[in-house]
Amino acid sequence: MDVILLERISRLGQMGDTVKVKDGFARNFLLPKGKALRANEANKKKFEGQRAQLEARNLERKSEAQQVADKLDGKSFVIVRSAGETGQLYGSVSTRDIADLLSAEGFTVARNQVELNQPIKTIGLTNVAIALHAEVEVTITLNIARTADEAERQSKGETLTTAEAIYGDDINENARPDAFFDPNAEEEEA
């Protein structure tokens, strides 16, 4: 199906372009969301009449997104989750969790703006892209840890997936084989 784009859509085209898309994509997404019109003569005339208004609205949305991007770009956020000793989370961090975290911090971000190919399932520092507008994208850092103390240690560059990092150095002193077995003790008994 041929459609006229009413706004820039990534990997598809610019505003005013006539592009060929699959029927389902047009019927289920582009047309109901008001992002495109069917490409026919009546709609082409309608688009040309509204072009100035559409460009002004797009510019306004872009400037609003840029203001949010300036505040959000490069920021780091801490997410505390329970995880196993190997750093594997007992759940996962999804786009909904990230959008809720950003909303709690005062940023207006919808979960469909968070670009996450698959949920995050391990602790550590993760960079996540946020598409605030088709032309405005920022990257934030998520610090996923078991506790706030671990998040602080992790932000300094420490890896928290080893037993020493989790329990401290004292656990290894007791776990040494010679701490349980003293070869001199047998000689004294004999």
Backbone bond lengths (Angstrom), bond angles and torsions (degrees), N, CA, C in turn:
res aa  C-N    CA-C-N  psi(-1)  N-CA   C-N-CA  omega(-1)  CA-C   N-CA-C  phi
1 M - - - 1.442 - - 1.532 108.14 -
2 D 1.306 117.08 136.47 1.457 122.31 176.85 1.521 109.41 -90.87
3 V 1.344 115.96 131.85 1.459 121.16 179.58 1.524 109.28 -132.45
4 I 1.330 115.14 156.44 1.466 122.36 174.14 1.524 106.24 -103.48
5 L 1.320 116.95 122.98 1.464 120.71 -178.25 1.524 110.47 -77.36
6 L 1.329 116.19 131.87 1.459 121.91 178.88 1.526 111.86 -94.24
7 E 1.329 117.09 -7.08 1.459 122.51 175.68 1.519 108.44 -155.25
8 R 1.333 116.09 166.06 1.462 119.76 179.70 1.528 108.49 -71.84
9 I 1.312 115.95 131.96 1.460 122.00 177.21 1.517 107.27 -125.47
10 S 1.329 115.50 123.87 1.461 119.61 -176.15 1.517 110.59 -60.68
11 R 1.306 115.93 142.50 1.463 126.14 -179.01 1.529 113.35 63.51
12 L 1.337 116.96 13.56 1.454 119.09 179.44 1.525 111.83 -128.10
13 G 1.343 117.40 -52.37 1.456 118.74 179.11 1.509 113.13 165.24
14 Q 1.351 114.91 179.81 1.458 122.93 -179.36 1.528 110.19 -93.82
15 M 1.323 115.57 169.23 1.452 120.77 176.98 1.529 109.66 -60.35
16 G 1.317 116.64 133.35 1.457 122.03 178.37 1.517 114.26 92.09
17 D 1.329 117.52 -11.66 1.466 120.01 178.41 1.522 110.09 -71.28
18 T 1.329 115.14 142.59 1.463 120.41 171.65 1.519 106.54 -99.92
19 V 1.326 115.47 116.70 1.465 120.52 -175.60 1.527 110.08 -125.59
20 K 1.312 115.03 155.00 1.460 120.86 177.25 1.523 107.76 -98.68
21 V 1.330 116.46 123.70 1.461 122.12 179.36 1.525 108.81 -128.18
22 K 1.314 115.42 165.90 1.461 119.39 176.89 1.525 109.28 -68.17
23 D 1.326 115.30 147.24 1.465 120.44 -175.75 1.528 112.45 -57.31
24 G 1.321 117.19 -43.29 1.462 121.01 -178.27 1.518 112.13 -63.53
25 F 1.329 117.70 -40.36 1.457 121.95 178.80 1.521 109.92 -62.78
26 A 1.307 116.36 -42.06 1.464 120.46 179.52 1.528 110.82 -67.93
27 R 1.334 117.05 -50.53 1.463 120.97 -176.17 1.522 113.53 -68.27
28 N 1.334 117.88 -35.75 1.457 120.94 -173.71 1.526 114.43 -94.94
29 F 1.323 117.78 -20.69 1.463 118.86 -176.32 1.528 112.70 -126.05
30 L 1.322 117.85 -61.18 1.469 120.89 -171.57 1.526 113.06 -64.00
31 L 1.319 117.73 -49.48 1.467 120.56 -176.54 1.538 112.70 -70.36
32 P 1.337 119.82 -47.76 1.474 118.61 -179.59 1.527 113.80 -65.41
33 K 1.328 118.20 -31.74 1.467 121.40 -179.05 1.529 112.00 -83.30
34 G 1.326 117.55 -3.54 1.459 120.78 178.88 1.519 113.25 74.19
35 K 1.308 117.00 25.58 1.457 121.11 -179.53 1.525 112.28 -93.12
36 A 1.341 117.41 -10.96 1.461 120.43 -178.15 1.527 109.94 -155.88
37 L 1.332 114.46 163.10 1.467 122.78 173.06 1.523 107.67 -124.84
38 R 1.323 116.42 152.23 1.465 119.04 173.96 1.528 108.31 -62.15
39 A 1.306 115.64 142.68 1.466 120.21 -177.36 1.525 109.63 -85.49
40 N 1.351 115.91 95.38 1.459 121.81 170.49 1.523 107.51 -139.83
41 E 1.302 116.50 172.27 1.470 120.06 -173.63 1.526 112.52 -61.24
42 A 1.335 117.42 -42.11 1.466 120.62 -178.96 1.536 110.66 -63.03
43 N 1.330 116.97 -43.01 1.465 120.39 -179.80 1.526 112.04 -71.37
44 K 1.344 117.76 -30.56 1.460 119.90 176.88 1.534 109.93 -65.00
45 K 1.346 116.79 -42.28 1.471 120.60 177.80 1.528 110.44 -65.56
46 K 1.343 116.06 -41.34 1.460 121.17 178.94 1.524 110.16 -61.90
47 F 1.337 117.22 -42.92 1.462 121.38 179.77 1.519 110.90 -63.23
48 E 1.337 117.34 -45.31 1.465 120.26 -179.09 1.530 110.92 -62.41
49 G 1.340 117.09 -34.10 1.459 120.69 177.32 1.516 112.62 -69.30
50 Q 1.323 116.87 -32.52 1.466 121.61 -177.63 1.528 113.29 -97.87
51 R 1.311 117.87 0.34 1.465 121.34 -172.52 1.533 112.56 -55.83
52 A 1.313 117.94 -44.55 1.468 121.21 -178.38 1.528 110.76 -63.33
53 Q 1.341 116.84 -42.23 1.465 120.54 178.76 1.533 110.88 -64.92
54 L 1.339 116.32 -42.47 1.466 120.48 -179.78 1.524 111.47 -64.71
55 E 1.330 116.87 -40.48 1.464 120.05 179.10 1.526 110.88 -67.25
56 A 1.324 117.43 -38.28 1.461 120.97 178.58 1.527 110.42 -66.16
57 R 1.328 117.03 -42.77 1.463 121.34 178.78 1.526 110.58 -64.22
58 N 1.338 116.48 -41.03 1.462 120.87 178.98 1.530 110.54 -64.41
59 L 1.329 117.31 -41.89 1.458 121.48 179.23 1.528 110.96 -64.39
60 E 1.333 116.25 -39.02 1.466 120.93 178.38 1.535 110.51 -64.74
61 R 1.330 117.01 -45.57 1.468 120.71 178.23 1.526 111.09 -62.66
62 K 1.319 116.07 -39.05 1.465 120.06 180.00 1.525 110.87 -65.36
63 S 1.333 117.75 -41.96 1.466 120.17 -179.59 1.529 110.97 -66.93
64 E 1.344 117.76 -38.14 1.461 120.93 176.02 1.524 110.38 -63.32
65 A 1.330 116.77 -44.03 1.459 121.22 178.85 1.524 110.74 -64.12
66 Q 1.329 117.47 -36.24 1.463 120.78 -179.88 1.524 110.95 -67.59
67 Q 1.324 117.39 -36.04 1.466 120.76 177.31 1.522 110.60 -63.80
68 V 1.324 116.95 -44.48 1.466 121.01 177.43 1.530 109.84 -65.07
69 A 1.332 116.57 -39.49 1.468 121.05 -179.13 1.520 111.38 -63.32
70 D 1.318 117.92 -38.47 1.459 120.81 179.93 1.526 111.04 -62.56
71 K 1.330 117.32 -37.09 1.463 121.15 179.01 1.526 111.73 -76.46
72 L 1.327 117.00 -32.73 1.465 122.23 -170.42 1.520 114.23 -91.82
73 D 1.319 118.20 -26.72 1.461 121.84 -171.98 1.525 112.37 -61.50
74 G 1.335 115.45 126.99 1.453 122.09 175.91 1.515 115.29 81.16
75 K 1.315 118.71 0.05 1.459 120.85 -179.87 1.523 110.32 -71.75
76 S 1.327 114.33 157.36 1.461 121.14 178.94 1.523 108.58 -120.28
77 F 1.322 116.28 137.17 1.456 122.27 -179.55 1.517 109.21 -126.09
78 V 1.336 116.50 143.48 1.462 121.98 -178.64 1.520 109.13 -102.89
79 I 1.323 115.31 131.87 1.463 121.75 174.06 1.526 106.92 -121.08
80 V 1.332 117.34 122.26 1.459 122.03 179.79 1.524 108.29 -99.85
81 R 1.327 115.15 121.35 1.468 122.01 -179.98 1.524 109.05 -137.57
82 S 1.316 116.94 155.11 1.463 119.99 175.54 1.523 109.26 -81.37
83 A 1.342 114.47 140.98 1.454 120.20 -176.03 1.520 109.27 -148.26
84 G 1.323 115.40 160.50 1.456 121.70 176.99 1.514 111.07 -78.85
85 E 1.349 115.40 178.20 1.462 120.73 -177.90 1.519 112.98 -64.29
86 T 1.329 117.10 -27.57 1.463 120.23 -179.13 1.518 112.88 -83.33
87 G 1.331 116.70 -1.95 1.457 119.97 179.30 1.516 113.21 94.28
88 Q 1.314 117.59 3.23 1.459 122.26 179.48 1.531 108.80 -79.59
89 L 1.323 117.29 125.24 1.463 121.30 179.72 1.523 110.42 -70.59
90 Y 1.330 116.51 147.70 1.464 120.58 175.48 1.520 111.77 -77.28
91 G 1.285 117.33 -11.72 1.459 123.56 173.56 1.515 107.22 -133.61
92 S 1.304 116.83 -139.20 1.460 120.15 174.10 1.522 108.13 -153.05
93 V 1.317 115.40 167.17 1.459 121.70 175.93 1.528 105.98 -108.62
94 S 1.327 116.34 116.37 1.462 121.60 -175.88 1.526 110.74 -107.65
95 T 1.318 115.00 179.33 1.465 120.28 179.39 1.533 110.79 -62.54
96 R 1.319 116.85 -34.46 1.475 120.20 178.81 1.528 110.35 -64.62
97 D 1.337 117.49 -42.01 1.459 121.02 179.09 1.527 111.12 -62.76
98 I 1.321 116.26 -41.49 1.467 120.77 -179.39 1.528 110.30 -67.61
99 A 1.329 117.36 -43.24 1.471 120.82 178.89 1.525 110.57 -63.66
100 D 1.340 117.61 -40.07 1.468 120.88 178.08 1.527 111.11 -65.39
101 L 1.324 116.73 -40.42 1.464 121.10 178.15 1.530 110.66 -61.90
102 L 1.330 116.85 -45.95 1.464 120.56 -179.68 1.526 111.29 -66.55
103 S 1.331 117.10 -36.46 1.469 120.43 177.38 1.524 110.48 -65.77
104 A 1.335 116.91 -38.72 1.463 121.05 178.13 1.533 110.91 -65.72
105 E 1.315 117.21 -29.22 1.469 121.82 178.65 1.533 112.09 -83.86
106 G 1.343 117.51 -3.91 1.456 120.66 175.52 1.520 115.59 101.75
107 F 1.325 117.83 9.19 1.464 121.18 178.40 1.526 108.86 -102.67
108 T 1.327 117.11 140.04 1.459 120.47 178.55 1.522 108.72 -94.05
109 V 1.319 115.30 99.15 1.456 122.40 -179.76 1.523 108.14 -132.74
110 A 1.333 116.07 126.86 1.461 120.61 176.72 1.524 108.89 -87.05
111 R 1.319 116.54 156.93 1.465 118.94 -176.13 1.527 112.39 -67.75
112 N 1.338 118.65 -23.33 1.465 119.31 177.22 1.531 111.90 -77.17
113 Q 1.333 117.58 -8.39 1.456 121.02 176.07 1.526 111.75 -87.18
114 V 1.329 117.41 -15.72 1.465 122.08 178.74 1.517 108.03 -82.34
115 E 1.321 116.59 119.29 1.457 121.01 -177.47 1.522 109.24 -96.60
116 L 1.330 114.44 96.30 1.460 122.02 -178.26 1.518 106.55 -131.64
117 N 1.332 116.75 113.47 1.461 120.29 -176.44 1.522 112.51 -67.78
118 Q 1.326 116.75 -36.75 1.461 121.24 178.43 1.515 107.84 -146.19
119 P 1.332 117.95 153.92 1.461 120.06 -179.15 1.534 111.53 -61.64
120 I 1.316 115.43 152.03 1.464 121.48 178.68 1.521 107.95 -84.85
121 K 1.338 117.41 126.42 1.451 120.88 -174.50 1.524 114.47 -121.74
122 T 1.338 117.59 7.54 1.464 120.43 178.79 1.524 109.75 -133.51
123 I 1.342 115.44 157.13 1.456 119.12 176.12 1.524 108.52 -75.69
124 G 1.308 115.70 160.35 1.454 120.44 178.95 1.517 111.19 135.92
125 L 1.319 115.02 -176.81 1.460 121.47 177.23 1.522 108.67 -92.22
126 T 1.327 117.02 130.16 1.460 122.12 -177.92 1.523 108.99 -133.55
127 N 1.332 116.17 132.32 1.461 120.75 174.22 1.515 109.21 -89.74
128 V 1.325 115.97 133.19 1.463 121.91 -178.46 1.524 108.66 -127.44
129 A 1.328 116.44 133.33 1.465 121.76 178.22 1.530 109.53 -88.19
130 I 1.321 115.58 138.60 1.462 122.60 177.16 1.526 106.69 -121.66
131 A 1.346 117.14 118.05 1.471 122.23 178.67 1.523 108.15 -95.58
132 L 1.315 116.65 97.10 1.460 121.58 -178.35 1.521 112.15 -77.54
133 H 1.323 116.56 -25.15 1.461 124.04 -179.99 1.519 105.43 -155.63
134 A 1.306 117.06 163.90 1.467 119.31 -179.58 1.524 111.87 -59.54
135 E 1.324 117.42 -24.88 1.464 121.22 -178.27 1.526 113.04 -111.96
136 V 1.346 118.34 1.32 1.464 121.89 -177.78 1.526 108.59 -126.56
137 E 1.343 115.36 117.81 1.460 120.95 179.30 1.517 109.13 -135.17
138 V 1.336 116.68 137.72 1.463 121.87 178.66 1.521 109.31 -126.67
139 T 1.331 115.64 163.62 1.458 121.28 177.63 1.519 108.71 -121.99
140 I 1.331 115.52 131.00 1.461 121.01 175.65 1.527 107.83 -116.82
141 T 1.321 115.45 162.30 1.457 121.02 178.17 1.517 108.50 -112.26
142 L 1.336 115.96 128.48 1.455 121.20 175.24 1.517 108.37 -103.53
143 N 1.316 116.13 128.51 1.455 122.88 177.64 1.523 106.24 -105.95
144 I 1.320 116.67 99.35 1.459 121.76 -176.40 1.521 107.49 -98.01
145 A 1.352 116.38 120.58 1.457 121.21 -176.21 1.522 110.13 -145.63
146 R 1.340 115.54 171.53 1.466 121.31 179.87 1.525 111.74 -78.94
147 T 1.339 116.77 -36.00 1.468 122.10 179.55 1.524 109.08 -139.28
148 A 1.317 115.52 168.39 1.466 119.96 178.34 1.525 110.37 -66.08
149 D 1.353 116.68 -34.40 1.468 121.04 177.73 1.531 110.42 -63.71
150 E 1.328 116.12 -44.17 1.467 119.67 178.07 1.523 111.27 -65.13
151 A 1.319 117.12 -35.60 1.465 120.57 178.55 1.527 110.07 -63.31
152 E 1.322 116.40 -39.01 1.461 120.02 178.48 1.531 110.66 -66.87
153 R 1.326 116.62 -43.21 1.471 120.32 177.62 1.529 110.82 -63.74
154 Q 1.319 115.52 -39.42 1.464 120.95 -178.72 1.525 111.33 -67.08
155 S 1.332 117.02 -35.27 1.460 120.32 -179.80 1.528 111.34 -68.33
156 K 1.331 116.88 -22.06 1.463 121.29 177.15 1.518 111.82 -83.34
157 G 1.340 117.44 -3.84 1.453 120.52 175.88 1.512 114.86 108.00
158 E 1.316 118.74 3.94 1.456 121.71 -178.58 1.527 110.46 -79.70
159 T 1.322 117.42 141.79 1.461 122.38 176.56 1.521 108.29 -92.64
160 L 1.332 117.10 128.35 1.461 120.69 -173.81 1.520 113.89 -108.01
161 T 1.305 118.42 22.32 1.459 119.68 -178.67 1.522 112.71 -100.67
162 T 1.335 118.34 6.96 1.461 120.77 177.58 1.521 109.73 -104.19
163 A 1.333 116.85 159.34 1.461 121.32 -179.22 1.526 111.07 -63.72
164 E 1.347 118.12 -37.22 1.467 120.39 179.38 1.521 110.75 -61.74
165 A 1.330 116.53 -40.23 1.458 120.06 -177.92 1.523 111.18 -68.96
166 I 1.327 116.21 -34.10 1.465 119.88 -177.23 1.521 111.13 -79.27
167 Y 1.321 117.24 -49.50 1.462 121.12 -172.20 1.522 113.52 -100.57
168 G 1.321 118.08 -13.19 1.458 120.87 -178.12 1.519 110.53 93.86
169 D 1.331 116.98 175.99 1.456 122.01 -176.26 1.521 112.85 -75.39
170 D 1.327 118.50 -23.76 1.458 120.60 -176.51 1.529 112.91 -64.92
171 I 1.294 119.28 -27.18 1.466 121.39 179.19 1.533 110.75 -66.19
172 N 1.298 117.31 -33.81 1.457 120.42 -178.01 1.522 112.11 -75.14
173 E 1.340 117.40 -27.76 1.457 119.34 177.89 1.522 110.17 -65.91
174 N 1.327 117.73 -37.92 1.464 121.54 179.40 1.515 112.00 -78.92
175 A 1.308 117.55 -19.99 1.464 120.74 -176.19 1.522 112.56 -90.47
176 R 1.331 118.32 -3.54 1.456 119.65 178.90 1.510 109.62 -67.20
177 P 1.336 118.62 141.36 1.464 120.44 179.94 1.525 113.05 -61.05
178 D 1.321 117.98 -34.79 1.460 119.03 -178.23 1.525 112.33 -74.33
179 A 1.321 119.04 -10.71 1.453 120.98 175.78 1.531 110.43 -74.25
180 F 1.321 117.07 -25.84 1.457 120.94 -179.98 1.531 111.68 -96.61
181 F 1.313 117.53 -25.93 1.455 122.09 -174.03 1.520 109.21 -124.47
182 D 1.282 115.46 119.61 1.461 120.51 178.38 1.521 108.16 -110.86
183 P 1.360 118.24 109.05 1.462 119.79 -177.17 1.530 112.96 -63.22
184 N 1.325 119.16 -25.44 1.463 121.47 179.38 1.505 111.76 -72.98
185 A 1.311 118.71 -24.12 1.469 122.17 -178.48 1.522 110.39 -65.73
186 E 1.320 120.11 -37.51 1.468 122.42 -179.92 1.512 111.32 -67.55
187 E 1.312 117.11 -39.48 1.458 120.95 -179.69 1.508 110.42 -64.28
188 E 1.331 118.30 -35.29 1.465 121.55 179.82 1.506 110.45 -70.10
189 E 1.370 118.22 -36.83 1.444 121.77 -179.17 1.521 111.79 -70.22
190 A 1.337 119.90 -33.05 1.451 123.86 -174.75 1.482 114.63 -79.65
